[in-house]
Protein backbone atom coordinates (compact mmCIF):
# COMPACT_ATOMS: atom_id res chain seq x y z
CA UNK A 1 0.00 0.00 0.00
CA UNK A 2 1.32 3.41 -0.89
CA UNK A 3 2.27 5.84 1.84
CA UNK A 4 -0.39 8.44 0.93
CA UNK A 5 -3.13 5.75 1.04
CA UNK A 6 -1.98 4.71 4.53
CA UNK A 7 -2.11 8.36 5.63
CA UNK A 8 -5.66 8.76 4.29
CA UNK A 9 -6.78 5.52 5.92
CA UNK A 10 -5.06 6.46 9.19
CA UNK A 11 -6.70 9.92 9.19
CA UNK A 12 -10.09 8.41 8.36
CA UNK A 13 -9.82 5.89 11.23
CA UNK A 14 -8.70 8.67 13.59
CA UNK A 15 -11.76 10.80 12.69
CA UNK A 16 -14.09 7.82 13.14
CA UNK A 17 -12.49 7.11 16.53
CA UNK A 18 -12.91 10.72 17.67
CA UNK A 19 -16.56 10.76 16.56
CA UNK A 20 -17.30 7.48 18.37
CA UNK A 21 -15.58 8.70 21.53
CA UNK A 22 -17.54 11.99 21.38
CA UNK A 23 -20.82 10.11 20.92
CA UNK A 24 -19.97 7.86 23.89
CA UNK A 25 -19.12 10.81 26.17
CA UNK A 26 -22.26 12.76 25.25
CA UNK A 27 -24.52 9.72 25.55
CA UNK A 28 -23.19 8.17 28.74
CA UNK A 29 -20.84 10.47 30.66
CA UNK A 30 -21.73 14.14 30.33
CA UNK A 31 -23.22 16.81 28.14
CA UNK A 32 -23.37 20.58 27.94
CA UNK A 33 -26.64 22.35 28.60
CA UNK A 34 -27.67 26.02 28.80
CA UNK A 35 -29.95 27.46 31.50
CA UNK A 36 -32.99 29.22 30.09
CA UNK A 37 -34.97 31.40 32.46
CA UNK A 38 -34.81 32.54 36.06
CA UNK A 39 -36.29 29.55 37.93
CA UNK A 40 -32.96 28.51 39.51
CA UNK A 41 -31.77 31.98 40.57
CA UNK A 42 -29.65 32.78 42.50
CA UNK A 43 -27.86 29.42 42.06
CA UNK A 44 -28.01 29.37 38.26
CA UNK A 45 -28.61 32.34 35.98
CA UNK A 46 -30.16 32.65 32.53
CA UNK A 47 -27.61 31.61 29.85
CA UNK A 48 -25.26 29.83 32.28
CA UNK A 49 -23.56 26.94 30.45
CA UNK A 50 -23.30 23.73 32.46
CA UNK A 51 -21.88 20.27 32.18
CA UNK A 52 -24.37 17.60 33.25
CA UNK A 53 -22.88 14.51 34.90
CA UNK A 54 -24.74 11.53 33.42
CA UNK A 55 -22.70 8.78 35.08
CA UNK A 56 -23.05 9.40 38.86
CA UNK A 57 -26.67 8.28 39.01
CA UNK A 58 -25.70 4.99 37.39
CA UNK A 59 -23.59 4.37 40.51
CA UNK A 60 -25.82 5.84 43.25
CA UNK A 61 -29.26 7.37 43.73
CA UNK A 62 -29.92 11.11 43.64
CA UNK A 63 -29.81 12.96 46.95
CA UNK A 64 -31.99 15.68 48.41
CA UNK A 65 -30.91 19.12 47.15
CA UNK A 66 -29.09 17.77 44.06
CA UNK A 67 -29.69 19.95 41.00
CA UNK A 68 -30.91 17.64 38.25
CA UNK A 69 -31.79 17.80 34.57
CA UNK A 70 -34.87 16.02 33.21
CA UNK A 71 -37.01 16.29 30.08
CA UNK A 72 -40.23 18.28 30.09
CA UNK A 73 -42.92 15.69 29.45
CA UNK A 74 -44.70 17.71 26.75
CA UNK A 75 -41.68 19.08 24.86
CA UNK A 76 -39.46 17.03 22.64
CA UNK A 77 -36.24 19.00 23.15
CA UNK A 78 -37.11 20.90 26.35
CA UNK A 79 -35.19 20.05 29.51
CA UNK A 80 -35.76 21.36 33.03
CA UNK A 81 -33.13 22.08 35.66
CA UNK A 82 -34.51 21.88 39.22
CA UNK A 83 -33.47 20.97 42.76
CA UNK A 84 -34.64 17.75 44.42
CA UNK A 85 -36.79 18.57 47.45
CA UNK A 86 -38.71 15.34 48.06
CA UNK A 87 -37.34 11.80 48.00
CA UNK A 88 -39.09 8.54 47.02
CA UNK A 89 -41.93 7.54 49.32
CA UNK A 90 -42.10 10.89 51.13
CA UNK A 91 -45.06 13.24 51.35
CA UNK A 92 -44.35 16.92 50.64
CA UNK A 93 -46.72 19.63 51.82
CA UNK A 94 -46.37 23.41 51.70
CA UNK A 95 -48.49 25.50 54.07
CA UNK A 96 -49.95 28.97 53.50
CA UNK A 97 -46.86 30.57 55.07
CA UNK A 98 -44.65 28.90 52.43
CA UNK A 99 -43.06 26.40 54.81
CA UNK A 100 -42.18 23.04 53.27
CA UNK A 101 -42.99 19.93 55.32
CA UNK A 102 -41.72 16.40 54.72
CA UNK A 103 -43.29 13.21 56.04
CA UNK A 104 -40.98 10.24 55.67
CA UNK A 105 -42.34 6.82 54.62
CA UNK A 106 -43.91 4.93 57.51
CA UNK A 107 -44.11 8.05 59.71
CA UNK A 108 -47.01 10.35 60.52
CA UNK A 109 -45.08 13.30 61.92
CA UNK A 110 -44.26 16.11 59.50
CA UNK A 111 -40.89 17.82 59.82
CA UNK A 112 -39.95 21.22 58.45
CA UNK A 113 -37.51 21.02 55.56
CA UNK A 114 -34.39 22.99 56.41
CA UNK A 115 -33.88 24.43 52.93
CA UNK A 116 -30.89 26.74 52.46
CA UNK A 117 -31.53 27.12 48.71
CA UNK A 118 -35.00 28.66 48.40
CA UNK A 119 -34.66 32.27 47.33
CA UNK A 120 -37.84 33.35 49.15
CA UNK A 121 -40.97 32.10 50.87
CA UNK A 122 -43.51 30.62 48.50
CA UNK A 123 -46.55 32.80 47.86
CA UNK A 124 -49.86 31.14 48.89
CA UNK A 125 -51.22 31.26 45.35
CA UNK A 126 -48.19 29.25 44.11
CA UNK A 127 -48.46 26.24 46.44
CA UNK A 128 -50.00 24.17 43.66
CA UNK A 129 -50.25 20.41 44.17
CA UNK A 130 -48.24 20.62 47.41
CA UNK A 131 -50.97 22.63 49.17
CA UNK A 132 -52.74 19.41 50.16
CA UNK A 133 -49.63 17.24 50.13
CA UNK A 134 -48.02 15.12 47.41
CA UNK A 135 -47.04 11.53 48.17
CA UNK A 136 -44.21 10.25 45.99
CA UNK A 137 -43.93 6.77 44.54
CA UNK A 138 -40.95 4.51 45.20
CA UNK A 139 -39.16 5.89 42.12
CA UNK A 140 -40.34 9.52 42.19
CA UNK A 141 -38.80 12.83 43.22
CA UNK A 142 -40.38 16.22 43.96
CA UNK A 143 -38.34 19.06 42.43
CA UNK A 144 -38.51 22.83 42.69
CA UNK A 145 -36.58 25.77 41.32
CA UNK A 146 -34.60 27.87 43.81
CA UNK A 147 -36.57 30.92 42.67
CA UNK A 148 -39.73 29.41 44.13
CA UNK A 149 -42.10 32.17 43.04
CA UNK A 150 -40.85 32.07 39.43
CA UNK A 151 -40.60 28.35 38.72
CA UNK A 152 -42.69 25.79 36.88
CA UNK A 153 -41.86 22.65 38.83
CA UNK A 154 -43.36 19.63 40.62
CA UNK A 155 -46.00 21.85 42.20
CA UNK A 156 -47.72 22.02 38.80
CA UNK A 157 -49.50 19.24 36.89
CA UNK A 158 -47.50 19.91 33.71
CA UNK A 159 -44.32 18.83 35.53
CA UNK A 160 -45.50 16.73 38.47
CA UNK A 161 -43.36 14.11 40.17
CA UNK A 162 -40.13 13.20 38.38
CA UNK A 163 -39.54 9.50 37.82
CA UNK A 164 -36.02 8.20 38.46
CA UNK A 165 -35.76 6.83 34.91
CA UNK A 166 -36.36 10.32 33.47
CA UNK A 167 -33.48 12.00 35.30
CA UNK A 168 -30.76 12.64 32.72
CA UNK A 169 -28.11 13.63 35.22
CA UNK A 170 -26.82 16.00 37.85
CA UNK A 171 -25.84 19.58 37.03
CA UNK A 172 -22.16 19.32 37.85
CA UNK A 173 -20.09 22.32 36.78
CA UNK A 174 -20.72 25.79 35.37
CA UNK A 175 -18.36 26.44 32.46
CA UNK A 176 -19.68 29.82 31.28
CA UNK A 177 -19.50 32.67 32.07
CA UNK A 178 -15.90 32.21 33.13
CA UNK A 179 -16.18 34.53 36.14
CA UNK A 180 -18.62 32.02 37.72
CA UNK A 181 -16.80 28.86 36.62
CA UNK A 182 -17.01 26.09 39.22
CA UNK A 183 -18.91 23.24 40.80
CA UNK A 184 -22.66 23.62 41.36
CA UNK A 185 -23.81 23.31 44.96
URNOR-V165333 format. One record per pair of residues at least 4 apart in sequence whose C-alpha atoms are under 6 Angstrom apart, sorted by the first residue. I is the first residue (numbers start at 1). J is the second residue. Records with the same first field share a line. If there is no record, write none. Layout:
I->J  J
This chain:
6->10
23->27
24->28
25->29  30
26->30  31
28->54
29->54  55
30->52  53  54
31->51  52
32->50  51
33->49  50
34->47  48  49
35->46  47  48
36->46  47
37->46
38->46
39->145  147  150  151
40->44  145  146  147
41->45  146  147
48->176
49->174  175  176
50->173  174  175
51->172  173
52->169  170  171  172
53->169  170  172
54->169
57->61
64->84  85
65->83  84  85
66->83  84
67->82  83  170  171
68->81  82  169  170  171
69->80  81  168  169
70->79  80  166  167  168
71->78  79  80
72->78  79
82->143  144  145
83->143  144  145
84->142  143
85->142  143
86->141  142
87->141
88->136  137  138  139  140  141
89->105  136  137  138
90->103  104  105  135  136
91->102  103  134  135
92->101  102  133  134
93->100  101  130  131  133
94->98  99  100  130  131
95->99
96->124
98->121  122
100->112  113
101->110  111  112  113
102->110  111
103->110
117->146
118->146
119->146  147
122->148  149
127->131
128->155  156
129->155
130->134  155
136->140
139->163  164
140->161  162  163  164
141->161  162
142->154  161
143->154
144->153
145->151
153->159
154->159  160  161
156->160
172->183  184
173->182  183  184
174->181  182
175->181
